[in-house]
């Protein structure tokens, strides 16, 4: 269930700032095509709602799984966003070249 309004706002601001840092850090990372395995909307008791996405990535040599979570200010927005990313939908994901287990999915990279 949703918490108080203040904790949702502060949670959203905090996680949005963290995501901005991730975005800047991952600007030069390799981008790999993948497909969605699972999408779930998280509505914590404290903090902002988020959409957790699990995906499978594939390049010429490897296949591996990754996941990421995107923060939202409103649970309705999170649900609408999650509906756009059904199972097996193609996505573009950034991968840390030094550590392939670190993956980031950004809305701006999607078609």
C-alpha positions in Angstrom: 0.0 0.0 0.0 1.1 3.6 -0.5 2.6 5.5 2.3 2.4 9.1 3.2 2.7 11.7 0.5 6.0 13.1 1.8 7.8 9.7 1.8 6.6 9.1 -1.8 7.9 12.5 -2.9 11.2 12.2 -1.2 11.6 8.6 -2.4 10.8 9.6 -6.0 13.3 12.5 -5.8 16.0 10.3 -4.3 15.6 7.5 -6.8 15.4 10.0 -9.7 18.7 11.5 -8.7 20.2 8.0 -8.4 18.9 7.2 -11.9 20.4 10.4 -13.2 23.8 9.4 -11.9 23.4 5.9 -13.4 22.4 7.6 -16.7 25.5 9.8 -16.8 27.8 6.9 -15.8 26.4 4.7 -18.4 26.6 7.1 -21.4 29.5 5.2 -23.0 28.3 1.7 -22.1 27.6 -0.8 -24.8 23.9 -1.2 -25.7 22.5 -4.6 -26.2 19.2 -5.8 -27.4 17.2 -7.9 -25.1 13.7 -9.1 -24.3 11.5 -8.7 -21.3 11.1 -11.7 -19.0 9.0 -10.2 -16.3 7.6 -6.8 -15.3 6.1 -6.1 -11.9 4.8 -2.9 -10.2 6.2 -2.4 -6.7 4.1 -0.3 -4.3 6.1 -0.2 -1.1 4.8 0.7 2.3 7.4 3.5 2.4 8.8 5.4 -0.6 7.7 5.7 -4.2 6.3 3.1 -6.5 8.6 1.5 -9.1 8.5 -0.8 -12.0 10.9 -3.7 -11.7 11.9 -5.3 -15.0 13.7 -8.5 -15.6 15.2 -9.1 -19.1 17.3 -11.5 -21.0 20.2 -10.1 -23.0 22.0 -11.6 -26.0 25.1 -10.7 -27.9 27.2 -12.8 -30.3 28.8 -14.8 -27.6 26.6 -14.7 -24.5 23.1 -14.9 -23.1 22.4 -13.6 -19.6 19.7 -12.1 -17.5 19.6 -8.6 -15.9 17.1 -6.4 -14.1 16.5 -2.8 -13.3 13.9 -0.7 -11.4 12.4 2.6 -12.6 10.9 5.0 -10.0 7.5 6.7 -10.4 5.8 9.4 -8.5 2.3 7.9 -8.9 1.2 4.3 -8.9 -1.1 4.8 -11.9 1.8 6.0 -14.0 3.9 3.0 -12.9 1.0 0.6 -13.9 0.5 2.3 -17.3 4.3 2.2 -18.0 4.4 -1.5 -17.0 1.6 -2.4 -19.4 3.7 -1.2 -22.3 6.4 -3.7 -21.5 4.9 -7.1 -21.8 6.8 -10.4 -21.8 9.0 -10.9 -24.8 8.9 -7.3 -25.8 12.3 -6.1 -27.3 14.2 -3.6 -25.2 17.6 -1.8 -25.5 19.7 -2.1 -22.3 23.1 -0.5 -21.4 25.8 -2.9 -20.1 28.8 -2.0 -18.1 31.8 -3.2 -20.2 33.8 -3.8 -17.0 31.1 -5.8 -15.2 28.4 -7.3 -17.5 26.2 -8.0 -14.5 25.6 -4.3 -14.1 22.8 -3.4 -16.5 20.6 -0.3 -16.9 17.4 0.2 -18.8 16.4 3.8 -19.6 13.2 5.0 -21.2 15.1 7.3 -23.6 16.8 4.2 -25.2 13.6 2.5 -26.1 11.9 2.9 -29.5 
